[in-house]
Amino acid sequence: MKKTLLVILLSMFLFQTHSFSQNYQVQVGAFLEAVPSNYFSDRGVENVYMSQDHNGIIYYFAGKFNSEEEANAKKQEVMDKGFENARVIDLVAKKKNCENPCFPKNSDEVVLIDGNTPTFSDVPRPTPSSYVYEDENMYIRAIFFDFDKYNLREKSKRELDNIKSVMEKNPNLKLCVYAHTDAKGSIEYNERLSKNRANSALNYLKGLGIDVSGVDVKTFGESKPIAKNATTEGTDSPEGRQYNRRVVFALVNTDGEIEPNVVEPINVPDYLRI
């Protein structure tokens, strides 16, 4: 009798765990600026949530689902209503292979849309859409800087050369530049340093013949780290600070939506993630 009861209880537990394990979510789109609260509902997409990453990019989601089939059905529904960049995010795979952005929770901002409480805050890396892609060298990658410097490394120049090629093949896309520092120095000094780093990238692109007058530039100083500036014991983390000394790029289409499959994520090691 006890054995039978134990089996029943275990079966109920496994059923509930399976039933409530929401391993998939649908990303509707990503934008530079927040869209009006009725932007999605007016187009027939309800229960949309918003999450902002450490570069100020705003992502919108249409919920979590128990199965990939449910998520794909929702994605198709969203696409049929005009959101062509909708995609399914496998949260289990994302957690296992978590590359940036699995942003620091304390620097994410989750905002309620359409009257429901969100249960998630991580921002997924998108997958391909209409972006012109030829080979792996056509990805846009972040560039990194030496401590207290804003001059470009040779590798950074090669990455900026790639940006020129990408922009030439996608003339309808707008470039966005997001500049950061580590936590050494004052807040004011690091804000100036992040501006100098953004300008170094822009000046190099301008020298390549790119019109930078319409580039969207945001500078964050030390306020948006993706890695630990110091260990949990309080000692300095030079490796973590190196990840934070960066300029990140994005491309935006004419609707103000971030174009998927453009930026290669920064892979921050587990022991350095915040």
C-alpha positions as CSV (number, residue, x, y, z in Angstrom):
1,M,0.0,0.0,0.0
2,K,2.8,2.5,1.0
3,K,4.7,1.5,-2.2
4,T,1.6,2.1,-4.3
5,L,1.0,5.5,-2.7
6,L,4.7,6.4,-3.2
7,V,4.4,5.6,-6.9
8,I,1.3,7.6,-7.3
9,L,2.8,10.6,-5.5
10,L,5.9,10.4,-7.6
11,S,3.9,10.1,-10.8
12,M,1.9,13.2,-9.8
13,F,5.1,15.1,-9.1
14,L,6.6,14.2,-12.5
15,F,3.4,15.1,-14.3
16,Q,3.3,18.5,-12.6
17,T,6.9,19.2,-13.2
18,H,6.5,18.3,-16.9
19,S,3.3,20.3,-17.1
20,F,4.7,23.5,-15.7
21,S,8.2,23.4,-17.1
22,Q,7.9,26.2,-19.7
23,N,11.1,25.7,-21.7
24,Y,10.3,27.8,-24.7
25,Q,9.4,31.5,-25.3
26,V,8.6,33.5,-28.4
27,Q,10.4,36.7,-29.0
28,V,8.3,39.1,-31.1
29,G,11.0,41.7,-31.8
30,A,13.7,44.0,-30.5
31,F,13.8,47.8,-30.8
32,L,16.0,50.8,-30.0
33,E,13.1,52.6,-28.4
34,A,10.1,51.4,-26.5
35,V,7.0,51.1,-28.7
36,P,3.5,52.3,-27.5
37,S,1.7,49.9,-25.2
38,N,-0.9,49.2,-27.8
39,Y,1.6,48.5,-30.6
40,F,1.2,44.8,-30.4
41,S,-2.4,44.5,-29.1
42,D,-3.7,46.7,-32.0
43,R,-2.2,44.1,-34.3
44,G,-3.8,41.2,-32.5
45,V,-0.8,40.1,-30.3
46,E,-1.7,40.1,-26.6
47,N,0.2,39.5,-23.4
48,V,3.5,40.9,-24.6
49,Y,6.3,41.6,-22.2
50,M,9.3,43.9,-22.5
51,S,12.9,43.4,-21.3
52,Q,15.8,45.9,-21.6
53,D,19.4,44.8,-21.9
54,H,22.6,46.4,-20.8
55,N,22.9,48.3,-24.1
56,G,19.4,49.8,-23.8
57,I,18.0,47.5,-26.5
58,I,14.4,46.6,-25.8
59,Y,13.1,43.1,-26.4
60,Y,9.5,42.0,-26.6
61,F,8.1,38.5,-25.8
62,A,4.8,36.8,-26.3
63,G,5.1,34.3,-23.4
64,K,6.5,31.0,-22.4
65,F,5.3,27.5,-23.5
66,N,5.6,23.9,-22.4
67,S,6.5,22.5,-25.8
68,E,8.3,23.5,-28.9
69,E,5.2,22.8,-30.9
70,E,3.2,25.3,-28.8
71,A,5.9,27.9,-29.2
72,N,6.1,27.3,-33.0
73,A,2.4,27.7,-33.3
74,K,2.5,31.0,-31.4
75,K,5.5,32.2,-33.5
76,Q,3.5,31.5,-36.7
77,E,0.5,33.3,-35.3
78,V,2.7,36.3,-34.5
79,M,4.4,36.2,-37.9
80,D,1.0,36.1,-39.7
81,K,0.1,39.3,-37.9
82,G,3.0,41.1,-39.4
83,F,6.0,40.5,-37.0
84,E,8.3,38.7,-39.4
85,N,11.2,38.5,-37.0
86,A,9.3,36.4,-34.4
87,R,11.3,33.4,-33.2
88,V,11.2,30.6,-30.7
89,I,13.8,30.6,-27.9
90,D,14.8,27.3,-26.4
91,L,15.4,28.3,-22.8
92,V,17.0,25.0,-21.8
93,A,19.6,25.2,-24.7
94,K,20.0,28.9,-23.9
95,K,20.9,28.2,-20.3
96,K,23.3,25.4,-21.2
97,N,25.1,27.5,-23.8
98,C,24.5,30.8,-22.2
99,E,26.5,33.4,-24.0
100,N,26.1,37.1,-23.5
101,P,23.5,38.3,-23.4
102,C,22.6,36.4,-20.3
103,F,22.9,39.8,-18.8
104,P,23.4,40.6,-15.1
105,K,20.0,40.5,-13.5
106,N,20.6,43.7,-11.6
107,S,21.2,45.6,-14.8
108,D,18.2,44.3,-16.6
109,E,14.9,46.1,-16.5
110,V,11.7,44.1,-17.0
111,V,8.5,46.1,-17.8
112,L,5.0,45.0,-17.7
113,I,3.0,45.2,-21.0
114,D,-0.7,44.4,-21.5
115,G,-1.5,43.7,-17.8
116,N,0.3,40.4,-17.0
117,T,3.2,39.7,-14.7
118,P,6.3,38.5,-16.4
119,T,8.3,35.6,-15.0
120,F,11.5,36.0,-16.9
121,S,14.1,38.7,-17.6
122,D,16.9,37.1,-19.7
123,V,17.3,38.4,-23.3
124,P,18.0,35.7,-25.9
125,R,20.3,36.0,-28.8
126,P,18.2,36.0,-32.0
127,T,18.5,33.8,-35.0
128,P,18.6,34.6,-38.8
129,S,16.1,36.7,-40.7
130,S,16.5,38.9,-43.8
131,Y,20.1,40.0,-43.0
132,V,22.5,39.4,-45.9
133,Y,24.9,36.8,-44.6
134,E,27.8,35.3,-46.6
135,D,30.4,33.9,-44.3
136,E,31.3,34.0,-40.6
137,N,33.5,37.1,-41.2
138,M,30.4,39.0,-41.9
139,Y,29.3,38.9,-38.3
140,I,29.7,42.1,-36.4
141,R,31.7,41.6,-33.2
142,A,32.4,43.7,-30.2
143,I,35.8,45.4,-29.9
144,F,37.8,45.6,-26.7
145,F,40.3,48.1,-25.2
146,D,43.4,48.2,-23.0
147,F,43.0,49.6,-19.5
148,D,42.4,53.4,-19.5
149,K,42.8,53.5,-23.3
150,Y,40.7,54.3,-26.3
151,N,43.0,53.7,-29.1
152,L,42.1,50.8,-31.4
153,R,43.8,47.4,-31.3
154,E,44.7,45.9,-34.7
155,K,42.1,43.2,-34.2
156,S,39.5,45.9,-33.5
157,K,40.4,47.5,-36.8
158,R,39.7,44.3,-38.6
159,E,36.3,44.0,-36.9
160,L,35.5,47.5,-38.0
161,D,36.5,46.6,-41.5
162,N,33.9,43.8,-41.3
163,I,31.3,46.4,-40.2
164,K,32.1,48.4,-43.4
165,S,31.4,45.3,-45.5
166,V,28.2,44.5,-43.7
167,M,26.9,48.0,-44.0
168,E,27.7,48.2,-47.7
169,K,25.7,45.0,-48.3
170,N,22.8,46.2,-46.1
171,P,22.5,49.9,-46.9
172,N,19.0,50.1,-45.4
173,L,20.3,49.3,-42.0
174,K,21.3,51.8,-39.4
175,L,24.4,51.3,-37.2
176,C,24.2,51.6,-33.4
177,V,27.3,51.9,-31.2
178,Y,27.3,51.2,-27.4
179,A,30.5,52.0,-25.4
180,H,31.5,50.8,-22.0
181,T,34.3,50.8,-19.5
182,D,35.4,48.8,-16.4
183,A,34.9,50.1,-12.9
184,K,38.3,51.5,-12.3
185,G,38.3,55.3,-12.0
186,S,35.5,57.7,-11.2
187,I,32.0,57.6,-12.7
188,E,32.6,60.9,-14.5
189,Y,36.0,59.8,-15.9
190,N,34.6,56.5,-17.2
191,E,31.7,58.3,-18.9
192,R,34.2,60.4,-20.8
193,L,36.3,57.3,-21.5
194,S,33.4,55.4,-23.0
195,K,32.6,58.4,-25.2
196,N,36.2,58.5,-26.4
197,R,36.0,54.8,-27.2
198,A,32.8,55.3,-29.2
199,N,34.5,58.1,-31.1
200,S,37.5,56.0,-31.9
201,A,35.3,53.4,-33.6
202,L,33.3,56.1,-35.4
203,N,36.4,57.9,-36.6
204,Y,37.9,54.7,-38.0
205,L,34.6,53.9,-39.8
206,K,34.5,57.5,-41.1
207,G,38.0,57.0,-42.5
208,L,36.7,53.9,-44.4
209,G,34.2,56.1,-46.1
210,I,31.2,55.2,-43.9
211,D,28.7,58.1,-43.3
212,V,28.5,58.2,-39.5
213,S,26.2,61.2,-39.2
214,G,23.2,59.0,-38.6
215,V,24.8,56.5,-36.2
216,D,23.0,56.0,-32.9
217,V,25.6,56.3,-30.1
218,K,25.1,55.4,-26.5
219,T,27.8,55.6,-23.8
220,F,27.4,53.9,-20.5
221,G,30.7,54.4,-18.7
222,E,31.0,51.7,-16.0
223,S,27.3,51.3,-15.4
224,K,26.5,48.2,-17.5
225,P,29.1,45.4,-16.9
226,I,28.8,42.0,-18.4
227,A,31.5,40.4,-16.2
228,K,32.8,40.8,-12.6
229,N,35.0,43.8,-12.0
230,A,36.0,42.2,-8.7
231,T,35.7,38.7,-7.2
232,T,33.2,37.9,-4.5
233,E,36.0,38.3,-2.0
234,G,36.5,41.8,-3.2
235,T,39.8,41.4,-4.9
236,D,40.4,42.8,-8.4
237,S,39.4,40.8,-11.5
238,P,41.6,42.0,-14.4
239,E,40.0,39.3,-16.7
240,G,36.5,40.4,-15.9
241,R,37.4,44.0,-16.4
242,Q,38.7,43.3,-19.8
243,Y,35.3,42.0,-20.9
244,N,33.7,45.2,-19.7
245,R,36.1,47.5,-21.6
246,R,34.2,47.2,-24.9
247,V,32.2,48.8,-27.7
248,V,29.3,46.8,-28.9
249,F,27.4,47.2,-32.2
250,A,23.9,46.6,-33.6
251,L,22.1,47.2,-36.9
252,V,18.5,48.5,-37.0
253,N,16.0,48.3,-39.9
254,T,13.8,51.1,-41.1
255,D,11.1,50.2,-38.6
256,G,13.5,50.8,-35.7
257,E,13.8,47.0,-35.1
258,I,17.1,45.4,-34.2
259,E,18.1,43.1,-37.1
260,P,18.7,39.5,-36.0
261,N,21.7,37.4,-36.7
262,V,24.1,40.3,-37.0
263,V,26.1,40.6,-33.8
264,E,28.1,37.6,-32.5
265,P,27.6,37.3,-28.7
266,I,30.4,37.8,-26.3
267,N,31.0,34.5,-24.5
268,V,31.7,35.5,-20.8
269,P,33.1,32.5,-18.8
270,D,30.9,31.1,-16.1
271,Y,33.2,32.1,-13.3
272,L,33.1,35.8,-14.5
273,R,29.4,36.2,-15.1
274,I,27.6,38.4,-12.7
